[in-house]
Amino acid sequence: MKKSKTTKIVIVLMILSSFTACGLKDENKVTTNEPGTSITVIDDADQETEAPVVSVEKIDRIENANLSDWLDEETVIVSKENDTLEKMSLAELSESYPKSLYLYNINTKEYKLLKEQKDVFLGEAALSADKKHLLYSEYTLGDPAYYVMNLDTKDVFGIRGDNIGGAMSAGWSGNVVVGAAYAGGAYQASTSGDISVLEDLKEESIYIIRVIKDNIYYNSSYDESLIMLNQATKEKTKLNINHVYDVIPSPDGNNLLVLQRGSTKNTLILCDMDGNNQKIIAEGAELGGVSWSPDQRMIAYNLKGAENSTAVNGLYIYDLLTAETNQIAVDIQYATTSWSPSGEKLIFTEWNGEQQNSSIVYLKSSIEK
């Protein structure tokens, strides 16, 4: 079979006979057995007699903007400078405009103002699982403060209070915000504004925290080992993964991607929820920007490595069914990624040392003969 010169990524869609080595979980799910682990590819309703492939059709670049999450297939959340406001009053930032939050239509290229505020940068915007609330940060020169907005009413509340002393970090677990608290331990915040301390972690110095189904995964600034807390039994189990700096659960909550820091290189590891059956997906001097495609077949990541003693920065996609890696963009570093709901588009936003620039990668399906 002749290979296309265009970078190709195999997408989910194969006939039943193609998966005799993998097996079908049900008619809309395909389970692939990675060495030592098992991954279920979801929403595989359409079957084809040939292996559909997707090539990079085009990449749209948006300068000086941070595209961070998808409201729907055509609309993304954007943080960018707002030149309708006065420039920042702080002397160190006096050449910059405040950053506001917008809805951006990728087809019409139109922006709709979502939230503006003078003298601050608004960013780190992420949607709840039901797309009804927006978590974002407000910052200038110091640590960020975190807020939640109701997208229907535009009502906002801050994640703060005497019981937590403020949010040191924040992230969605479904439709609940969880994070580390400045007062120590961790908190959870409902979209109605109720903020409570996670009692089982009050004595911990939390660095990373993720709530996945019945378990809480965390590590601390004192011990970078990943720990699993069973919320029902209160049992804490130290998993066999040390020096962890990020954890990304699969969409169905049955597998983990773990970023592990090493003395000379960092590693992206795929494993079961108990930390077993570890498989290395990527290694490099720097690793980040990790995200799962909605059908959890593809893993996007940003890697800085070395090739013939020359630094190589790029955006990559790893295919769990074929165990193949494809580079889809070059000279990319310090990037974050986010998949569209269909998995047919991928946002990456990079920091070039002066500003954030975003790109939308369009993936085109075709049948390769």
Backbone torsions as a table, in degrees:
resi	resn	phi	psi	omega
1	MET	NA	127.9	-177.4
2	LYS	-77.3	131.6	-178.5
3	LYS	-85.9	142.7	175.4
4	SER	-75.6	150.5	176.1
5	LYS	-73.1	-18.4	178.7
6	THR	-79.9	141.0	177.5
7	THR	-58.4	132.2	-175.3
8	LYS	-121.0	143.3	178.1
9	ILE	-128.9	123.0	-179.3
10	VAL	-76.9	130.1	179.0
11	ILE	-103.9	169.6	-172.2
12	VAL	-62.8	116.3	163.6
13	LEU	175.3	99.9	176.2
14	MET	-142.5	156.0	178.8
15	ILE	-75.1	164.3	-175.7
16	LEU	-54.4	-39.6	-177.3
17	SER	-66.3	-22.1	-179.9
18	SER	-69.2	-17.1	-173.0
19	PHE	-112.8	29.2	178.4
20	THR	-62.2	-29.7	178.0
21	ALA	-85.1	-15.6	-176.4
22	CYS	-104.3	-45.0	179.9
23	GLY	91.7	151.8	176.9
24	LEU	-106.5	133.8	176.4
25	LYS	-82.0	-43.5	167.7
26	ASP	-155.8	-175.6	-171.7
27	GLU	-67.8	-17.2	179.4
28	ASN	-112.1	11.2	-178.9
29	LYS	-138.1	140.6	178.2
30	VAL	-123.6	127.9	179.2
31	THR	-103.4	126.3	176.8
32	THR	-109.8	135.7	-179.4
33	ASN	-95.1	95.3	170.6
34	GLU	-68.1	156.3	177.2
35	PRO	-54.1	111.6	176.5
36	GLY	84.3	1.6	-178.8
37	THR	-151.1	176.9	-178.7
38	SER	-139.1	129.6	-179.9
39	ILE	-122.1	132.9	177.1
40	THR	-101.0	122.3	174.5
41	VAL	-88.9	123.5	-172.5
42	ILE	-102.2	163.3	177.0
43	ASP	58.6	44.0	178.8
44	ASP	-99.2	62.0	-172.6
45	ALA	-76.8	-36.4	-176.0
46	ASP	-92.1	129.4	-179.8
47	GLN	-111.4	145.3	-179.0
48	GLU	-129.3	156.2	179.2
49	THR	-84.7	-17.1	175.0
50	GLU	-117.3	162.0	179.2
51	ALA	-79.7	107.9	177.5
52	PRO	-65.4	139.8	177.2
53	VAL	-123.0	157.6	179.1
54	VAL	-125.0	129.7	175.6
55	SER	-110.1	161.6	176.4
56	VAL	-75.1	107.0	-177.0
57	GLU	-76.3	-46.4	178.0
58	LYS	-163.1	163.6	175.8
59	ILE	-130.8	118.8	175.7
60	ASP	-94.2	129.4	-177.9
61	ARG	-108.1	135.4	177.7
62	ILE	-121.6	110.6	-175.2
63	GLU	-74.3	147.0	172.8
64	ASN	51.8	47.4	179.0
65	ALA	-151.5	147.0	178.5
66	ASN	-113.5	102.0	174.4
67	LEU	-86.5	118.0	-167.8
68	SER	-115.6	-28.3	-176.4
69	ASP	-158.1	161.8	-176.1
70	TRP	-105.6	122.5	171.6
71	LEU	-78.2	-41.2	172.8
72	ASP	-154.3	-170.3	-173.6
73	GLU	-66.4	-18.8	-177.7
74	GLU	-113.4	-9.9	-170.4
75	THR	-124.5	129.7	179.1
76	VAL	-124.0	157.5	175.1
77	ILE	-88.6	131.8	-175.3
78	VAL	-129.9	139.1	167.7
79	SER	-111.9	124.6	178.6
80	LYS	-154.1	165.7	-180.0
81	GLU	-62.0	142.3	-179.3
82	ASN	-115.1	99.4	-176.1
83	ASP	-82.6	5.8	171.2
84	THR	-84.0	-12.4	174.9
85	LEU	-98.4	161.0	175.6
86	GLU	-69.2	155.1	178.7
87	LYS	-64.6	162.6	-176.8
88	MET	-60.1	140.6	-176.3
89	SER	-81.9	-24.8	177.8
90	LEU	-64.7	135.6	-176.5
91	ALA	-58.6	-38.4	-178.1
92	GLU	-66.8	-21.4	-175.8
93	LEU	-118.6	14.0	-169.9
94	SER	-67.1	-12.7	177.4
95	GLU	-91.0	-2.8	-176.6
96	SER	-110.7	149.2	171.5
97	TYR	-88.2	155.7	171.8
98	PRO	-58.7	153.1	175.3
99	LYS	-102.4	130.8	-179.4
100	SER	-115.1	168.4	179.6
101	LEU	-102.7	137.9	-177.3
102	TYR	-135.4	159.4	163.0
103	LEU	-98.3	131.0	-176.9
104	TYR	-121.4	124.0	177.0
105	ASN	-88.8	117.4	-173.5
106	ILE	-72.5	-15.2	178.6
107	ASN	-89.1	-48.1	-178.7
108	THR	-86.4	-14.6	-177.6
109	LYS	65.6	23.8	-177.6
110	GLU	-98.3	143.1	176.8
111	TYR	-104.4	140.1	173.8
112	LYS	-123.2	121.0	-176.9
113	LEU	-62.5	131.3	-179.7
114	LEU	-109.0	-43.2	-178.8
115	LYS	-158.2	127.4	175.1
116	GLU	-130.4	153.0	-179.8
117	GLN	-158.5	133.2	-177.8
118	LYS	-71.8	149.0	172.1
119	ASP	65.8	17.9	176.2
120	VAL	-140.9	159.7	171.8
121	PHE	-102.1	126.2	174.5
122	LEU	-103.8	131.6	-177.0
123	GLY	-165.0	-162.8	-179.5
124	GLU	53.3	37.5	-173.2
125	ALA	-77.4	132.9	179.6
126	ALA	-145.4	141.0	-177.1
127	LEU	-91.8	147.7	172.5
128	SER	-67.4	166.7	-176.9
129	ALA	-59.8	-34.5	-179.5
130	ASP	-88.5	3.4	177.1
131	LYS	64.6	19.5	-177.5
132	LYS	-100.5	-14.8	-178.6
133	HIS	-134.5	150.2	-177.7
134	LEU	-121.1	124.5	172.6
135	LEU	-94.5	131.6	179.3
136	TYR	-149.6	168.2	180.0
137	SER	-115.7	155.2	175.3
138	GLU	-124.0	125.6	-176.2
139	TYR	-151.8	160.8	172.2
140	THR	-130.8	-91.8	177.9
141	LEU	-107.8	-23.4	-177.0
142	GLY	-93.9	-158.3	178.3
143	ASP	-68.8	147.9	-179.6
144	PRO	-74.2	154.6	169.2
145	ALA	-109.5	146.1	-172.9
146	TYR	-110.7	143.6	-176.7
147	TYR	-137.5	157.6	175.6
148	VAL	-124.3	130.1	179.5
149	MET	-113.3	134.4	169.5
150	ASN	-80.7	117.3	-173.6
151	LEU	-70.3	-21.8	177.8
152	ASP	-78.9	-49.1	-175.4
153	THR	-94.9	-17.8	-175.2
154	LYS	68.9	11.9	174.3
155	ASP	-68.0	144.4	-175.4
156	VAL	-131.1	141.1	168.7
157	PHE	-132.6	148.9	179.1
158	GLY	-90.7	145.9	177.9
159	ILE	-88.7	90.8	-178.1
160	ARG	-159.7	168.6	179.8
161	GLY	157.0	160.7	-178.7
162	ASP	-60.8	-30.2	-176.2
163	ASN	-73.3	-23.6	179.7
164	ILE	-119.3	-14.6	179.8
165	GLY	68.4	14.2	-177.7
166	GLY	105.2	160.3	-178.7
167	ALA	-93.7	122.7	176.1
168	MET	-83.3	-28.1	174.8
169	SER	-149.2	165.6	-179.6
170	ALA	-158.1	140.3	177.2
171	GLY	-162.0	154.5	-178.9
172	TRP	-78.8	139.3	164.1
173	SER	-122.6	89.3	-171.2
174	GLY	71.1	-114.1	178.8
175	ASN	-113.4	22.3	177.7
176	VAL	-124.8	138.5	177.2
177	VAL	-91.1	134.0	174.6
178	VAL	-128.7	153.3	179.0
179	GLY	-176.7	177.7	176.6
180	ALA	-84.0	144.8	-178.0
181	ALA	-106.0	144.2	177.2
182	TYR	-65.4	-26.5	178.8
183	ALA	-78.0	-3.4	-177.6
184	GLY	105.6	152.6	-179.2
185	GLY	73.5	-149.8	-175.4
186	ALA	-140.0	165.8	-177.9
187	TYR	-135.3	168.6	166.5
188	GLN	-136.7	145.3	-178.0
189	ALA	-130.1	128.4	176.1
190	SER	-81.8	164.8	179.7
191	THR	-72.7	-9.9	175.1
192	SER	-87.7	-4.3	175.9
193	GLY	101.5	2.1	177.2
194	ASP	-77.7	124.4	-176.6
195	ILE	-120.8	126.2	-177.6
196	SER	-134.7	154.3	177.4
197	VAL	-82.7	140.0	172.8
198	LEU	-81.1	102.1	-169.8
199	GLU	-58.4	-35.3	-176.3
200	ASP	-71.5	-9.8	-178.5
201	LEU	-119.3	16.4	-175.0
202	LYS	-61.4	-31.7	-176.5
203	GLU	-93.2	2.1	-178.0
204	GLU	-93.9	149.1	172.0
205	SER	-99.3	95.2	-168.7
206	ILE	-81.0	134.7	173.3
207	TYR	-109.7	-51.9	176.2
208	ILE	-121.2	140.5	173.7
209	ILE	-145.8	133.2	176.4
210	ARG	-137.4	131.2	174.8
211	VAL	-102.5	118.2	-176.0
212	ILE	-131.4	109.7	-177.3
213	LYS	54.9	-121.2	-174.7
214	ASP	-90.1	0.4	-174.5
215	ASN	-118.5	153.7	172.0
216	ILE	-114.9	128.0	177.4
217	TYR	-108.3	132.3	-177.8
218	TYR	-155.8	163.0	163.4
219	ASN	-143.3	175.5	-174.6
220	SER	-127.3	168.9	178.0
221	SER	-69.5	-18.7	179.4
222	TYR	-87.0	-34.3	-176.8
223	ASP	-136.3	113.1	-175.8
224	GLU	-84.5	11.3	174.4
225	SER	-71.9	144.9	178.8
226	LEU	-83.2	131.0	-176.8
227	ILE	-120.7	139.2	178.0
228	MET	-112.0	125.0	176.8
229	LEU	-108.5	120.3	174.8
230	ASN	-81.5	117.6	-173.6
231	GLN	-70.2	-23.4	-179.7
232	ALA	-80.7	-48.7	-175.7
233	THR	-91.3	-14.4	-176.7
234	LYS	68.6	10.9	-179.8
235	GLU	-78.1	135.1	177.5
236	LYS	-108.2	128.3	-178.1
237	THR	-124.6	124.1	176.2
238	LYS	-81.3	118.4	-179.6
239	LEU	-80.1	161.4	-175.1
240	ASN	-85.0	51.8	177.6
241	ILE	-139.8	115.2	-178.1
242	ASN	-103.8	165.3	174.6
243	HIS	54.9	48.9	-177.5
244	VAL	-86.2	134.4	175.3
245	TYR	-122.9	-0.5	169.7
246	ASP	-166.0	153.0	178.8
247	VAL	-136.8	128.1	-178.8
248	ILE	-127.4	108.3	179.6
249	PRO	-75.3	151.6	175.0
250	SER	-68.1	159.0	-179.4
251	PRO	-54.8	-34.5	179.7
252	ASP	-89.1	0.5	176.5
253	GLY	71.7	22.4	-177.8
254	ASN	-108.8	-5.8	178.7
255	ASN	-143.2	159.7	179.7
256	LEU	-123.1	143.7	162.4
257	LEU	-106.9	128.1	-176.1
258	VAL	-123.8	130.6	174.7
259	LEU	-96.9	124.3	-174.6
260	GLN	-119.0	130.7	-178.9
261	ARG	-89.3	133.8	177.3
262	GLY	-121.3	173.9	-178.1
263	SER	-70.4	-33.4	-179.2
264	THR	-120.6	-15.4	-179.7
265	LYS	-156.2	157.8	175.4
266	ASN	-104.9	157.3	-172.7
267	THR	-133.5	138.3	172.5
268	LEU	-103.2	119.5	-173.6
269	ILE	-116.6	135.6	170.6
270	LEU	-101.6	134.0	-179.4
271	CYS	-153.6	170.9	173.9
272	ASP	-72.8	172.8	-177.1
273	MET	-67.5	-19.1	177.7
274	ASP	-96.7	9.2	178.2
275	GLY	85.4	-1.2	-179.3
276	ASN	-86.6	173.0	178.5
277	ASN	54.1	55.2	-176.7
278	GLN	-78.1	138.1	176.6
279	LYS	-133.3	130.5	178.5
280	ILE	-80.5	123.3	178.5
281	ILE	-92.1	-39.7	-177.9
282	ALA	-158.0	155.0	176.0
283	GLU	-139.4	144.4	177.9
284	GLY	-175.7	172.2	179.5
285	ALA	-62.2	-36.3	176.1
286	GLU	-139.0	139.9	-179.6
287	LEU	-140.7	135.3	177.8
288	GLY	-172.0	-166.4	177.9
289	GLY	59.8	35.9	-173.5
290	VAL	-85.1	134.3	174.7
291	SER	-153.4	150.2	176.4
292	TRP	-92.1	144.0	168.4
293	SER	-70.3	155.6	-176.9
294	PRO	-56.8	-33.1	178.5
295	ASP	-85.2	2.1	178.4
296	GLN	55.9	28.8	172.5
297	ARG	-91.7	-33.3	-174.9
298	MET	-106.6	145.6	175.0
299	ILE	-124.9	119.4	176.5
300	ALA	-95.3	143.7	176.2
301	TYR	-158.2	157.0	177.3
302	ASN	-107.5	126.6	-175.2
303	LEU	-128.7	138.3	168.3
304	LYS	-115.5	117.6	-177.6
305	GLY	-129.0	-154.4	179.1
306	ALA	-141.2	134.3	178.3
307	GLU	-136.2	113.6	-177.4
308	ASN	56.0	43.6	177.5
309	SER	67.7	12.2	177.9
310	THR	-114.3	133.5	179.9
311	ALA	-65.2	134.1	179.2
312	VAL	-123.3	117.2	178.2
313	ASN	-110.7	133.2	-179.2
314	GLY	-163.7	167.2	174.0
315	LEU	-105.7	131.0	-172.5
316	TYR	-127.2	156.9	171.2
317	ILE	-129.3	128.5	177.3
318	TYR	-104.4	129.7	179.8
319	ASP	-97.3	115.5	-176.5
320	LEU	-69.7	-27.6	-179.4
321	LEU	-77.4	-35.0	-178.2
322	THR	-102.9	-11.0	-176.1
323	ALA	59.4	31.4	178.9
324	GLU	-108.3	146.8	178.5
325	THR	-114.1	134.5	178.7
326	ASN	-125.8	133.0	174.5
327	GLN	-88.8	124.7	-177.1
328	ILE	-110.4	-8.5	175.4
329	ALA	-155.4	145.1	-177.7
330	VAL	-111.9	163.1	177.6
331	ASP	55.2	42.6	178.4
332	ILE	-112.8	132.4	175.9
333	GLN	-146.1	157.9	-179.4
334	TYR	52.7	51.2	-174.5
335	ALA	-107.2	152.3	167.4
336	THR	-114.7	157.9	-177.4
337	THR	-135.1	154.6	177.0
338	SER	-155.4	128.8	-179.3
339	TRP	-88.1	145.7	172.9
340	SER	-71.9	162.7	-177.9
341	PRO	-56.0	-33.5	-179.7
342	SER	-82.7	-15.9	-174.2
343	GLY	79.5	7.1	-177.8
344	GLU	-91.4	-6.9	178.5
345	LYS	-137.1	150.6	-179.8
346	LEU	-137.1	124.5	173.9
347	ILE	-89.3	137.9	162.4
348	PHE	-132.7	137.7	179.5
349	THR	-121.2	127.0	-177.0
350	GLU	-120.1	154.7	176.8
351	TRP	-109.3	121.0	-177.0
352	ASN	-98.7	11.2	-179.1
353	GLY	99.9	-18.0	179.8
354	GLU	-125.9	-36.7	-178.8
355	GLN	-153.1	166.0	176.5
356	GLN	-96.8	132.3	176.2
357	ASN	-124.9	140.7	-177.1
358	SER	-116.9	155.7	175.9
359	SER	-139.4	146.7	174.8
360	ILE	-113.1	118.8	178.8
361	VAL	-93.1	123.0	177.3
362	TYR	-99.2	128.3	-178.2
363	LEU	-108.7	129.9	-175.6
364	LYS	-108.9	127.6	179.2
365	SER	-83.0	144.0	173.2
366	SER	-158.8	164.4	176.4
367	ILE	-104.2	122.0	-178.8
368	GLU	-93.7	127.0	179.5
369	LYS	-89.9	NA	NA
